[in-house]
Amino acid sequence: MAQLWGGRFTKETDKLVYNFNASISFDQRFYAQDIKGSIAHVMMLCKQGILTEEEKKEIIAGLEGILSDVESGKLEITDEYEDIHSFVEANLIERIGDTGKKLHTGRSRNDQVALDMKLYIRSEVRSLEGLVVDLLRELLTIMKGHVDTIMPGFTHLQKAQPITLAHHMGAYFEMFKRDHQRLKDIYKRMNTCPLGSGALAGTTYPLDRAYTAELLGFDGPTLNSMDSVSDRDYLIELLSAMSTIMMHLSRFSEEVIIWNSNEYRFVEIDDSYSTGSSIMPQKKNPDIAELVRGKTGRVYGALMSLLTTMKGIPLAYNKDMQEDKELVFDALDTTKGCLALFTGMMATMKFQTANMRASSEHGFTNATDAADYLVNHGVPFRDAHGIVGRLVLYCIEKGIALDDMSMEEYKAISPVFEEDIYDAISMETCVEKRNTLGAPGPEAMKQVIDIYAKYLEEC
């Protein structure tokens, strides 16, 4: 059992305890970050005169050799090591001898793992940003092609008012734009370097922490060594941001599932993103959307687990914090996979625009416009609301739409109605006259599309 400690102990750790304590099975994921951080640490030690130039070159050559051999498959990371730090250091000492024992000068596993995790997460946040931008680009493509595609808008899952498909997609663009901004904000706040904090109280060696931070692309060093080794806020923030991304994906998935149903038939999901039934040959199931919806709870669970882990931990580092890695790694894999698959599904999905239009025409989505018509002809809104309510009740009894009523039928309920009511409640009029910024009218939508395009250009 390769480990970085033992002088204090008189007998070997029980094998079961060792396995329970070990983290190599999951922290091997950031072997490259561990080596990168070690190289920067060695460069700083040399700059400060703590290592000689020859020692620096020898250690860095050894570390680069380990990295190359791991990436080529020549060197395997095995569970004989307690963690990724002991794997790297033990192999370094084996390769270059006693000089390798100087690698750990002026640092602790506490600040080392804090650095490795930050380096790894920093890269993953950028990857997440890219996937969210890919989805935003796909949404904008759909919006540009469907500025005039009329569909019903819903409240309480009841048809409410006519909108356009572009307008509907724009609502999700706003959601995922906020997600993108949250990720950028997390990156900025977490980008400080903990290396040099030691176990919790810094070190007596004359380290240049600002130089190490610069080498590793951080904005600067952390300012409190106790907080540096015990801070997991950035992981909680990331899990929260990923939970919000998954919530947005789940809401979107729910709509795709509804739109894909026989009752709606608003979309046709591509065969490559669907499955069939083992018993019912007519079925084409929206499995990707359902799985995305289902996996949302998995990411929520990771957030609640880490919050629960951290809630009772006193300063500074405690072993409980090792529980952060598997949770975050799984949530990252889940969220990234869901984003990529959902974007692919959207890119290949066909919109049944005729069905969308027909649905908006047969759900009294233009009732509000009929009321507005009366208001514009001098009827108080509350009276207009009651008149149109009677119109709707009449149409339900007759099995017709507002557009199908004759002028005689209109006037029987209110003499204010004239022939221009038909134009006032047409789907095109209902949509096109709503041109305040943020509304579904074509002029408003084109303005918003331009804003979104500029946003993506600057990403």
C-alpha positions as CSV (number, residue, x, y, z in Angstrom):
1,M,0.0,0.0,0.0
2,A,1.8,3.1,-1.3
3,Q,1.1,6.1,1.0
4,L,2.7,9.5,1.8
5,W,2.6,9.1,5.6
6,G,3.4,6.4,8.2
7,G,6.3,7.5,10.4
8,R,3.9,8.2,13.3
9,F,2.4,4.8,13.1
10,T,3.6,1.5,14.5
11,K,1.5,-0.9,12.5
12,E,0.0,-1.0,9.0
13,T,-3.5,0.2,8.4
14,D,-6.2,-2.5,8.3
15,K,-6.9,-3.3,4.6
16,L,-10.6,-2.6,5.0
17,V,-9.8,0.8,6.6
18,Y,-7.2,1.5,3.9
19,N,-9.7,0.8,1.1
20,F,-12.4,2.9,2.9
21,N,-10.0,5.8,3.2
22,A,-8.4,5.6,-0.3
23,S,-9.6,7.9,-3.1
24,I,-7.5,6.6,-6.0
25,S,-10.5,4.9,-7.6
26,F,-12.0,8.4,-8.4
27,D,-9.3,11.0,-7.9
28,Q,-7.2,9.4,-10.6
29,R,-9.4,11.4,-12.9
30,F,-7.2,14.5,-12.4
31,Y,-3.8,13.0,-12.8
32,A,-2.9,15.6,-15.4
33,Q,-3.9,18.4,-13.1
34,D,-1.8,16.9,-10.2
35,I,1.2,16.8,-12.4
36,K,0.6,20.3,-13.9
37,G,0.3,21.7,-10.4
38,S,3.5,19.9,-9.2
39,I,5.5,21.3,-12.2
40,A,4.4,24.8,-11.3
41,H,5.3,24.2,-7.6
42,V,8.7,22.9,-8.6
43,M,9.4,26.0,-10.8
44,M,8.4,28.2,-7.9
45,L,10.6,26.3,-5.5
46,C,13.6,26.8,-7.8
47,K,12.8,30.5,-8.4
48,Q,12.9,30.9,-4.6
49,G,16.2,29.1,-4.2
50,I,14.6,26.2,-2.3
51,L,15.5,23.8,-5.2
52,T,18.5,24.0,-7.5
53,E,18.1,24.4,-11.2
54,E,19.4,20.8,-11.7
55,E,16.8,19.4,-9.2
56,K,14.1,21.4,-10.9
57,K,15.0,20.0,-14.4
58,E,15.2,16.4,-13.0
59,I,11.9,16.5,-11.2
60,I,10.1,18.2,-14.1
61,A,11.5,15.6,-16.6
62,G,10.4,12.9,-14.3
63,L,6.8,14.3,-14.0
64,E,6.5,14.8,-17.7
65,G,7.6,11.2,-18.3
66,I,4.9,10.0,-15.9
67,L,2.3,12.1,-17.7
68,S,3.4,10.8,-21.1
69,D,3.4,7.2,-19.9
70,V,-0.1,7.5,-18.3
71,E,-1.6,9.0,-21.4
72,S,0.0,6.4,-23.7
73,G,-1.2,3.6,-21.5
74,K,2.4,2.5,-20.7
75,L,1.8,3.3,-17.0
76,E,-1.4,2.2,-15.3
77,I,-2.9,3.9,-12.3
78,T,-3.7,1.1,-9.9
79,D,-5.4,0.8,-6.5
80,E,-2.2,-0.1,-4.7
81,Y,-1.8,3.7,-4.2
82,E,-3.9,5.6,-1.7
83,D,-4.6,8.6,-4.0
84,I,-3.4,10.2,-7.1
85,H,-0.8,12.3,-5.2
86,S,0.9,9.2,-3.8
87,F,0.8,7.6,-7.3
88,V,2.6,10.5,-8.9
89,E,5.1,11.0,-6.1
90,A,5.9,7.3,-5.6
91,N,6.5,6.8,-9.4
92,L,8.6,10.0,-9.4
93,I,10.9,8.7,-6.6
94,E,11.1,5.3,-8.3
95,R,12.3,7.0,-11.5
96,I,14.7,9.7,-10.3
97,G,15.5,8.6,-6.7
98,D,16.0,10.9,-3.7
99,T,15.5,14.1,-5.7
100,G,11.9,13.1,-6.2
101,K,11.4,13.2,-2.4
102,K,11.9,17.0,-2.6
103,L,8.8,17.5,-4.7
104,H,6.5,17.9,-1.7
105,T,8.5,20.6,0.0
106,G,6.4,23.5,1.2
107,R,3.0,21.9,0.4
108,S,0.4,19.5,1.9
109,R,-2.0,17.1,0.4
110,N,-4.7,19.5,1.6
111,D,-3.6,22.4,-0.6
112,Q,-2.5,19.9,-3.3
113,V,-6.0,18.3,-3.6
114,A,-7.6,21.8,-3.4
115,L,-5.5,22.9,-6.3
116,D,-6.1,19.7,-8.4
117,M,-9.8,20.0,-7.9
118,K,-9.9,23.7,-8.9
119,L,-7.8,23.0,-12.0
120,Y,-10.0,20.1,-13.0
121,I,-13.3,22.0,-12.3
122,R,-12.1,25.1,-14.1
123,S,-11.6,23.1,-17.2
124,E,-15.0,21.4,-16.8
125,V,-16.8,24.7,-16.3
126,R,-15.4,25.8,-19.7
127,S,-16.6,22.5,-21.2
128,L,-20.1,23.1,-19.8
129,E,-20.1,26.6,-21.1
130,G,-19.4,25.3,-24.6
131,L,-22.2,22.8,-24.4
132,V,-24.7,25.4,-23.3
133,V,-23.6,27.7,-26.1
134,D,-24.1,24.8,-28.6
135,L,-27.7,24.5,-27.4
136,L,-28.2,28.3,-27.6
137,R,-27.0,28.3,-31.2
138,E,-29.4,25.5,-32.0
139,L,-32.3,27.4,-30.4
140,L,-31.4,30.5,-32.3
141,T,-31.4,28.6,-35.6
142,I,-34.9,27.3,-34.8
143,M,-36.1,30.8,-33.9
144,K,-34.8,32.3,-37.1
145,G,-36.7,29.7,-39.1
146,H,-40.0,30.0,-37.2
147,V,-40.7,33.7,-36.7
148,D,-44.1,33.2,-38.5
149,T,-44.9,29.7,-37.2
150,I,-48.1,30.2,-35.1
151,M,-48.8,27.9,-32.2
152,P,-50.8,28.1,-29.0
153,G,-49.2,29.5,-25.8
154,F,-50.2,27.8,-22.6
155,T,-50.9,28.6,-19.0
156,H,-51.9,25.8,-16.6
157,L,-51.5,23.5,-19.6
158,Q,-54.6,25.2,-21.1
159,K,-54.4,27.0,-24.4
160,A,-54.1,30.7,-23.6
161,Q,-53.0,33.0,-26.4
162,P,-51.4,32.5,-29.9
163,I,-47.7,32.9,-30.0
164,T,-45.0,31.7,-32.4
165,L,-42.5,28.8,-32.2
166,A,-39.7,31.4,-32.3
167,H,-41.2,33.1,-29.2
168,H,-41.5,29.8,-27.4
169,M,-37.9,28.8,-28.2
170,G,-36.9,32.3,-27.0
171,A,-38.1,31.5,-23.6
172,Y,-35.7,28.6,-23.3
173,F,-32.9,30.7,-24.9
174,E,-33.3,33.1,-21.9
175,M,-33.1,30.2,-19.5
176,F,-30.0,28.7,-20.9
177,K,-28.4,32.2,-21.4
178,R,-28.7,32.7,-17.6
179,D,-27.2,29.3,-17.2
180,H,-24.3,30.3,-19.4
181,Q,-23.8,33.5,-17.4
182,R,-23.9,31.6,-14.1
183,L,-21.1,29.3,-15.3
184,K,-18.9,32.3,-16.3
185,D,-19.6,33.9,-12.9
186,I,-18.5,30.7,-11.1
187,Y,-15.3,30.5,-13.1
188,K,-14.4,34.1,-12.2
189,R,-15.1,33.6,-8.5
190,M,-13.3,30.3,-8.1
191,N,-10.2,31.3,-10.1
192,T,-7.8,31.8,-7.1
193,C,-4.9,29.5,-6.3
194,P,-4.8,27.6,-3.0
195,L,-1.3,26.1,-3.4
196,G,1.0,27.3,-0.7
197,S,-1.6,27.2,2.0
198,G,-0.1,24.0,3.4
199,A,-2.2,21.8,5.7
200,L,-4.0,24.9,7.1
201,A,-1.5,27.5,8.3
202,G,0.8,28.1,5.4
203,T,4.5,27.3,5.6
204,T,7.8,28.7,6.8
205,Y,9.4,28.3,3.4
206,P,9.6,31.6,1.4
207,L,7.1,30.6,-1.3
208,D,6.1,33.0,-4.0
209,R,2.4,32.1,-4.2
210,A,1.6,34.9,-6.7
211,Y,4.2,33.3,-9.1
212,T,2.6,29.9,-8.7
213,A,-0.8,31.3,-9.4
214,E,0.4,33.1,-12.5
215,L,2.0,29.9,-13.8
216,L,-1.3,28.1,-13.5
217,G,-3.5,30.8,-15.0
218,F,-5.2,31.9,-11.8
219,D,-6.1,35.6,-11.1
220,G,-4.0,35.4,-7.9
221,P,-3.5,33.4,-4.7
222,T,-6.2,32.7,-2.1
223,L,-5.9,35.0,0.9
224,N,-6.7,32.7,3.9
225,S,-4.9,29.4,4.2
226,M,-7.6,27.8,6.4
227,D,-10.4,28.7,3.9
228,S,-8.2,27.6,1.0
229,V,-8.1,24.0,2.1
230,S,-11.6,23.8,3.3
231,D,-13.5,25.8,0.7
232,R,-16.0,23.8,-1.3
233,D,-18.3,26.7,-2.1
234,Y,-17.3,26.7,-5.7
235,L,-18.4,23.0,-6.0
236,I,-21.7,23.8,-4.3
237,E,-22.2,26.7,-6.7
238,L,-21.4,24.5,-9.7
239,L,-23.8,21.8,-8.5
240,S,-26.4,24.4,-8.0
241,A,-25.8,25.8,-11.5
242,M,-25.9,22.3,-13.0
243,S,-29.1,21.5,-11.1
244,T,-30.6,24.6,-12.7
245,I,-29.4,23.6,-16.1
246,M,-31.0,20.1,-15.6
247,M,-34.2,21.7,-14.4
248,H,-34.4,23.8,-17.6
249,L,-33.6,20.7,-19.7
250,S,-36.3,18.7,-17.8
251,R,-38.9,21.4,-18.4
252,F,-38.0,21.4,-22.1
253,S,-38.0,17.6,-22.2
254,E,-41.5,17.6,-20.7
255,E,-42.8,19.8,-23.4
256,V,-41.1,17.7,-26.1
257,I,-42.7,14.6,-24.6
258,I,-46.2,16.3,-24.6
259,W,-45.6,17.7,-28.1
260,N,-44.6,14.3,-29.4
261,S,-47.8,12.6,-28.1
262,N,-50.6,11.5,-30.4
263,E,-52.9,14.2,-29.0
264,Y,-50.6,17.1,-29.9
265,R,-48.4,15.9,-32.8
266,F,-46.4,19.2,-32.7
267,V,-43.1,17.4,-33.3
268,E,-41.6,14.3,-34.8
269,I,-38.5,13.2,-33.0
270,D,-35.8,11.7,-35.3
271,D,-35.5,7.9,-35.3
272,S,-31.9,8.2,-34.0
273,Y,-33.2,9.8,-30.8
274,S,-36.2,7.5,-30.3
275,T,-36.9,3.9,-29.4
276,G,-39.8,1.5,-30.1
277,S,-41.8,-0.8,-27.9
278,S,-41.0,-4.5,-27.5
279,I,-44.7,-5.4,-27.7
280,M,-46.5,-2.5,-29.5
281,P,-45.2,-2.0,-33.0
282,Q,-46.8,1.4,-33.5
283,K,-44.9,3.1,-30.7
284,K,-42.1,5.7,-31.1
285,N,-41.0,6.7,-27.7
286,P,-39.2,10.0,-26.7
287,D,-36.7,8.1,-24.6
288,I,-33.9,10.7,-24.7
289,A,-36.3,13.4,-23.4
290,E,-37.6,11.1,-20.7
291,L,-34.1,10.1,-19.6
292,V,-33.0,13.7,-19.4
293,R,-36.1,14.4,-17.3
294,G,-35.2,11.4,-15.1
295,K,-31.5,12.2,-14.6
296,T,-32.4,15.6,-13.3
297,G,-33.0,14.1,-9.8
298,R,-29.5,12.6,-9.9
299,V,-27.9,16.0,-10.2
300,Y,-30.2,17.4,-7.5
301,G,-29.1,14.6,-5.3
302,A,-25.4,15.5,-5.7
303,L,-26.1,19.1,-4.6
304,M,-28.1,18.0,-1.5
305,S,-25.4,15.5,-0.6
306,L,-22.6,18.0,-0.7
307,L,-24.6,20.6,1.2
308,T,-25.3,18.0,3.8
309,T,-21.7,16.9,4.0
310,M,-20.4,20.5,4.5
311,K,-23.0,21.8,6.9
312,G,-21.4,20.6,10.1
313,I,-17.6,20.6,9.3
314,P,-15.4,22.8,11.5
315,L,-12.3,24.5,10.1
316,A,-10.1,23.5,8.5
317,Y,-9.8,20.4,6.4
318,N,-11.7,17.2,7.4
319,K,-11.8,13.9,5.6
320,D,-15.5,14.3,5.0
321,M,-14.6,16.6,2.2
322,Q,-13.3,13.7,0.1
323,E,-16.9,13.0,-0.6
324,D,-17.1,16.0,-2.9
325,K,-15.3,14.3,-5.8
326,E,-17.6,11.4,-6.8
327,L,-20.6,13.5,-6.4
328,V,-19.3,16.3,-8.6
329,F,-17.7,14.0,-11.2
330,D,-21.0,12.1,-11.6
331,A,-23.1,15.3,-11.9
332,L,-20.7,16.7,-14.5
333,D,-20.8,13.6,-16.6
334,T,-24.6,13.5,-16.3
335,T,-25.1,17.2,-17.1
336,K,-22.7,17.2,-20.0
337,G,-24.2,14.1,-21.5
338,C,-27.7,15.5,-21.2
339,L,-26.8,18.8,-22.8
340,A,-25.1,17.1,-25.8
341,L,-27.9,14.6,-26.4
342,F,-30.7,17.2,-26.0
343,T,-29.0,19.5,-28.4
344,G,-28.7,16.7,-30.9
345,M,-32.3,15.8,-30.5
346,M,-33.4,19.4,-31.1
347,A,-31.2,19.7,-34.2
348,T,-32.8,16.6,-35.8
349,M,-36.4,17.2,-34.6
350,K,-39.1,18.1,-37.2
351,F,-41.8,20.7,-36.2
352,Q,-45.3,19.9,-37.5
353,T,-46.2,23.5,-38.1
354,A,-49.7,22.8,-39.6
355,N,-50.7,21.0,-36.5
356,M,-49.4,23.8,-34.3
357,R,-51.5,26.3,-36.3
358,A,-54.6,24.2,-36.2
359,S,-54.3,23.8,-32.4
360,S,-54.1,27.5,-31.9
361,E,-57.2,28.1,-33.9
362,H,-59.3,25.6,-32.0
363,G,-58.6,26.6,-28.4
364,F,-60.1,30.1,-28.1
365,T,-56.6,31.5,-28.0
366,N,-57.9,34.7,-29.6
367,A,-60.5,35.3,-26.9
368,T,-58.4,38.0,-25.3
369,D,-58.2,39.8,-28.6
370,A,-62.0,39.7,-28.9
371,A,-62.2,41.4,-25.5
372,D,-59.6,44.0,-26.6
373,Y,-61.7,44.6,-29.7
374,L,-64.7,45.6,-27.6
375,V,-62.5,47.8,-25.3
376,N,-61.2,49.6,-28.4
377,H,-64.9,50.2,-29.3
378,G,-65.7,51.8,-26.0
379,V,-66.8,48.8,-23.8
380,P,-65.3,48.8,-20.3
381,F,-62.8,45.9,-20.0
382,R,-64.8,44.1,-17.2
383,D,-67.9,44.2,-19.4
384,A,-65.9,43.1,-22.4
385,H,-64.5,40.2,-20.4
386,G,-68.1,39.0,-19.6
387,I,-69.3,39.4,-23.2
388,V,-66.5,37.3,-24.6
389,G,-67.0,34.7,-21.8
390,R,-70.6,34.3,-23.2
391,L,-69.2,34.1,-26.7
392,V,-66.9,31.2,-25.7
393,L,-69.7,29.4,-23.9
394,Y,-71.9,29.7,-27.0
395,C,-69.1,28.3,-29.2
396,I,-68.5,25.4,-26.9
397,E,-72.2,24.5,-27.0
398,K,-72.2,24.8,-30.8
399,G,-68.9,23.0,-31.2
400,I,-67.4,25.9,-33.2
401,A,-64.6,28.5,-32.9
402,L,-64.9,32.2,-32.5
403,D,-63.8,32.6,-36.2
404,D,-66.8,30.4,-37.3
405,M,-69.5,32.6,-35.7
406,S,-71.8,34.6,-38.1
407,M,-72.2,38.3,-37.7
408,E,-75.8,37.7,-36.6
409,E,-74.5,35.4,-33.8
410,Y,-72.0,38.0,-32.7
411,K,-74.6,40.8,-32.6
412,A,-77.0,38.7,-30.7
413,I,-74.6,38.7,-27.8
414,S,-73.3,42.3,-28.3
415,P,-74.4,44.9,-30.9
416,V,-70.9,46.5,-30.8
417,F,-69.4,43.8,-33.0
418,E,-68.9,44.7,-36.7
419,E,-67.3,42.9,-39.7
420,D,-63.8,43.9,-38.6
421,I,-64.0,41.5,-35.7
422,Y,-62.9,38.7,-38.0
423,D,-59.7,40.5,-38.9
424,A,-59.1,41.5,-35.2
425,I,-59.2,37.9,-34.0
426,S,-57.3,36.2,-36.9
427,M,-54.2,34.3,-35.7
428,E,-52.0,36.6,-37.8
429,T,-53.4,39.8,-36.3
430,C,-53.3,38.3,-32.7
431,V,-49.6,37.7,-33.1
432,E,-48.4,40.5,-35.4
433,K,-49.8,43.4,-33.4
434,R,-47.9,42.3,-30.3
435,N,-44.7,44.0,-31.0
436,T,-43.6,45.3,-27.6
437,L,-40.0,44.1,-26.8
438,G,-40.3,40.5,-25.6
439,A,-43.6,39.8,-27.3
440,P,-44.2,37.3,-30.2
441,G,-44.8,39.9,-32.9
442,P,-42.4,39.6,-35.9
443,E,-40.8,43.0,-35.4
444,A,-40.2,42.3,-31.8
445,M,-38.9,38.8,-32.5
446,K,-36.4,40.0,-35.1
447,Q,-35.1,42.6,-32.7
448,V,-34.6,39.9,-30.0
449,I,-33.0,37.5,-32.5
450,D,-30.4,40.2,-33.4
451,I,-29.7,40.6,-29.7
452,Y,-29.2,36.9,-29.2
453,A,-27.0,36.6,-32.3
454,K,-24.8,39.4,-30.9
455,Y,-24.6,37.6,-27.5
456,L,-23.4,34.4,-29.1
457,E,-20.9,36.2,-31.2
458,E,-19.3,37.5,-28.0
459,C,-19.3,34.1,-26.2
